[in-house]
Amino acid sequence: MLFVALMLLLVSFLVAFPMVAGAASVNLTATKQVKYTNDIGEMDISGWNFTFGIWDGESLVATATNGGTKDVVFPELSFETTGTYTFEITELNDYSEEWAEGWTFDTSEYRAVITVTQSGNELVASVEYPDGYPSFVNMFDDGIWNQKPRTPNTGDTTSPYLWIALFVASTILVTGLYLKRKYDLAG
């Protein structure tokens, strides 16, 4: 009888507190771009590493770099209980003033809301970005480094094709006069 009572107690406990297999995990992601302030396009960031952070209030939970690409993938976050977890994703401006000359860093903060639910004996995590998908865009004022070359304004707006046509016409005229004179003298 004691055995049956213990079994009933164990079954009641398992029904009230089901066993969950493992933790739910999720990888938060973001994108990175650098644009020129003079609208000449987007900078190729191959080989450029920028650092990003996931914050839980004032605590830095995880960091990641873009690895020289546009994609940022944070280390896996694991959750062992159901619930809703809110984090902030930011770019960490940890660059020296000398290096940062000409840069305007993106100070955006994106919320990531992770909802952990139980499905059967498993925990399942889903991610929502209420502020939009994290996309960080830095601006670079390159001064004169990448501006299109400018020709000096001399006041002449004549097409170069006109000058080429005049050169060809004068060459033909001079050659014709030379040949005419040569035949007139020989003849």
Contacts in CASP RR format, 6 or more apart in sequence:
PFRMAT RR
TARGET T0000
AUTHOR 0000-0000-0000
METHOD contacts of the structure
MODEL  1
MLFVALMLLLVSFLVAFPMVAGAASVNLTATKQVKYTNDIGEMDISGWNF
TFGIWDGESLVATATNGGTKDVVFPELSFETTGTYTFEITELNDYSEEWA
EGWTFDTSEYRAVITVTQSGNELVASVEYPDGYPSFVNMFDDGIWNQKPR
TPNTGDTTSPYLWIALFVASTILVTGLYLKRKYDLAG
18 118 0 8 1.000
18 120 0 8 1.000
18 121 0 8 1.000
19 121 0 8 1.000
20 80 0 8 1.000
20 118 0 8 1.000
20 121 0 8 1.000
20 122 0 8 1.000
20 123 0 8 1.000
21 121 0 8 1.000
21 122 0 8 1.000
22 80 0 8 1.000
22 122 0 8 1.000
22 123 0 8 1.000
23 78 0 8 1.000
23 79 0 8 1.000
23 80 0 8 1.000
23 123 0 8 1.000
24 78 0 8 1.000
24 79 0 8 1.000
24 80 0 8 1.000
24 116 0 8 1.000
24 122 0 8 1.000
24 123 0 8 1.000
24 124 0 8 1.000
24 125 0 8 1.000
25 76 0 8 1.000
25 77 0 8 1.000
25 78 0 8 1.000
25 79 0 8 1.000
25 125 0 8 1.000
26 76 0 8 1.000
26 77 0 8 1.000
26 79 0 8 1.000
26 114 0 8 1.000
26 125 0 8 1.000
26 126 0 8 1.000
26 127 0 8 1.000
27 73 0 8 1.000
27 74 0 8 1.000
27 75 0 8 1.000
27 76 0 8 1.000
27 77 0 8 1.000
28 54 0 8 1.000
28 74 0 8 1.000
28 77 0 8 1.000
28 87 0 8 1.000
28 89 0 8 1.000
28 112 0 8 1.000
28 127 0 8 1.000
28 134 0 8 1.000
29 71 0 8 1.000
29 72 0 8 1.000
29 73 0 8 1.000
29 74 0 8 1.000
29 134 0 8 1.000
30 52 0 8 1.000
30 72 0 8 1.000
30 74 0 8 1.000
30 89 0 8 1.000
30 110 0 8 1.000
30 133 0 8 1.000
30 134 0 8 1.000
30 135 0 8 1.000
30 136 0 8 1.000
31 70 0 8 1.000
31 71 0 8 1.000
31 72 0 8 1.000
31 133 0 8 1.000
31 134 0 8 1.000
31 135 0 8 1.000
31 136 0 8 1.000
32 45 0 8 1.000
32 50 0 8 1.000
32 52 0 8 1.000
32 66 0 8 1.000
32 69 0 8 1.000
32 70 0 8 1.000
32 71 0 8 1.000
32 72 0 8 1.000
32 91 0 8 1.000
32 135 0 8 1.000
32 136 0 8 1.000
32 138 0 8 1.000
33 42 0 8 1.000
33 45 0 8 1.000
33 70 0 8 1.000
33 135 0 8 1.000
33 136 0 8 1.000
33 137 0 8 1.000
33 138 0 8 1.000
34 42 0 8 1.000
34 43 0 8 1.000
34 45 0 8 1.000
34 48 0 8 1.000
34 137 0 8 1.000
34 138 0 8 1.000
34 139 0 8 1.000
34 140 0 8 1.000
35 41 0 8 1.000
35 42 0 8 1.000
35 43 0 8 1.000
35 137 0 8 1.000
35 138 0 8 1.000
35 139 0 8 1.000
35 140 0 8 1.000
36 42 0 8 1.000
36 43 0 8 1.000
36 139 0 8 1.000
36 140 0 8 1.000
36 141 0 8 1.000
36 142 0 8 1.000
36 146 0 8 1.000
37 104 0 8 1.000
37 139 0 8 1.000
37 140 0 8 1.000
37 141 0 8 1.000
37 142 0 8 1.000
38 141 0 8 1.000
38 142 0 8 1.000
38 143 0 8 1.000
38 146 0 8 1.000
38 147 0 8 1.000
40 146 0 8 1.000
40 147 0 8 1.000
40 148 0 8 1.000
43 140 0 8 1.000
45 66 0 8 1.000
45 68 0 8 1.000
45 69 0 8 1.000
45 70 0 8 1.000
46 68 0 8 1.000
46 69 0 8 1.000
47 67 0 8 1.000
47 68 0 8 1.000
48 66 0 8 1.000
48 68 0 8 1.000
49 65 0 8 1.000
49 66 0 8 1.000
49 67 0 8 1.000
49 68 0 8 1.000
50 65 0 8 1.000
50 66 0 8 1.000
50 91 0 8 1.000
50 136 0 8 1.000
50 138 0 8 1.000
51 63 0 8 1.000
51 64 0 8 1.000
51 65 0 8 1.000
51 91 0 8 1.000
51 92 0 8 1.000
51 94 0 8 1.000
52 63 0 8 1.000
52 64 0 8 1.000
52 65 0 8 1.000
52 66 0 8 1.000
52 72 0 8 1.000
52 74 0 8 1.000
52 89 0 8 1.000
52 90 0 8 1.000
52 91 0 8 1.000
52 92 0 8 1.000
52 136 0 8 1.000
53 60 0 8 1.000
53 61 0 8 1.000
53 62 0 8 1.000
53 63 0 8 1.000
53 64 0 8 1.000
53 74 0 8 1.000
53 89 0 8 1.000
53 90 0 8 1.000
53 91 0 8 1.000
53 92 0 8 1.000
54 60 0 8 1.000
54 61 0 8 1.000
54 62 0 8 1.000
54 63 0 8 1.000
54 74 0 8 1.000
54 77 0 8 1.000
54 87 0 8 1.000
54 88 0 8 1.000
54 89 0 8 1.000
54 112 0 8 1.000
55 61 0 8 1.000
55 87 0 8 1.000
55 88 0 8 1.000
55 89 0 8 1.000
55 90 0 8 1.000
56 85 0 8 1.000
56 87 0 8 1.000
57 88 0 8 1.000
61 77 0 8 1.000
61 87 0 8 1.000
62 74 0 8 1.000
62 75 0 8 1.000
62 77 0 8 1.000
63 74 0 8 1.000
63 92 0 8 1.000
64 72 0 8 1.000
64 73 0 8 1.000
64 74 0 8 1.000
64 75 0 8 1.000
65 72 0 8 1.000
66 72 0 8 1.000
72 134 0 8 1.000
72 136 0 8 1.000
74 89 0 8 1.000
77 114 0 8 1.000
79 85 0 8 1.000
79 114 0 8 1.000
79 116 0 8 1.000
79 123 0 8 1.000
79 125 0 8 1.000
80 123 0 8 1.000
81 116 0 8 1.000
81 123 0 8 1.000
82 116 0 8 1.000
82 117 0 8 1.000
82 118 0 8 1.000
82 123 0 8 1.000
83 115 0 8 1.000
83 116 0 8 1.000
83 117 0 8 1.000
84 113 0 8 1.000
84 114 0 8 1.000
84 115 0 8 1.000
84 116 0 8 1.000
85 113 0 8 1.000
85 114 0 8 1.000
85 115 0 8 1.000
85 116 0 8 1.000
86 111 0 8 1.000
86 112 0 8 1.000
86 113 0 8 1.000
86 114 0 8 1.000
87 111 0 8 1.000
87 112 0 8 1.000
87 114 0 8 1.000
88 109 0 8 1.000
88 110 0 8 1.000
88 111 0 8 1.000
88 112 0 8 1.000
89 109 0 8 1.000
89 110 0 8 1.000
89 111 0 8 1.000
89 112 0 8 1.000
89 134 0 8 1.000
90 107 0 8 1.000
90 108 0 8 1.000
90 109 0 8 1.000
90 110 0 8 1.000
91 105 0 8 1.000
91 106 0 8 1.000
91 107 0 8 1.000
91 108 0 8 1.000
91 136 0 8 1.000
91 138 0 8 1.000
93 100 0 8 1.000
93 105 0 8 1.000
93 107 0 8 1.000
95 103 0 8 1.000
95 105 0 8 1.000
102 140 0 8 1.000
102 141 0 8 1.000
102 142 0 8 1.000
103 138 0 8 1.000
103 139 0 8 1.000
103 140 0 8 1.000
103 141 0 8 1.000
104 138 0 8 1.000
104 139 0 8 1.000
104 140 0 8 1.000
104 141 0 8 1.000
105 138 0 8 1.000
106 136 0 8 1.000
106 137 0 8 1.000
106 138 0 8 1.000
108 134 0 8 1.000
108 136 0 8 1.000
109 131 0 8 1.000
110 129 0 8 1.000
110 131 0 8 1.000
110 132 0 8 1.000
110 133 0 8 1.000
110 134 0 8 1.000
111 129 0 8 1.000
111 130 0 8 1.000
111 131 0 8 1.000
112 127 0 8 1.000
112 128 0 8 1.000
112 129 0 8 1.000
112 134 0 8 1.000
113 127 0 8 1.000
113 128 0 8 1.000
113 129 0 8 1.000
113 130 0 8 1.000
114 125 0 8 1.000
114 126 0 8 1.000
114 127 0 8 1.000
115 125 0 8 1.000
115 126 0 8 1.000
115 128 0 8 1.000
116 123 0 8 1.000
116 124 0 8 1.000
116 125 0 8 1.000
117 123 0 8 1.000
117 124 0 8 1.000
117 126 0 8 1.000
118 124 0 8 1.000
END
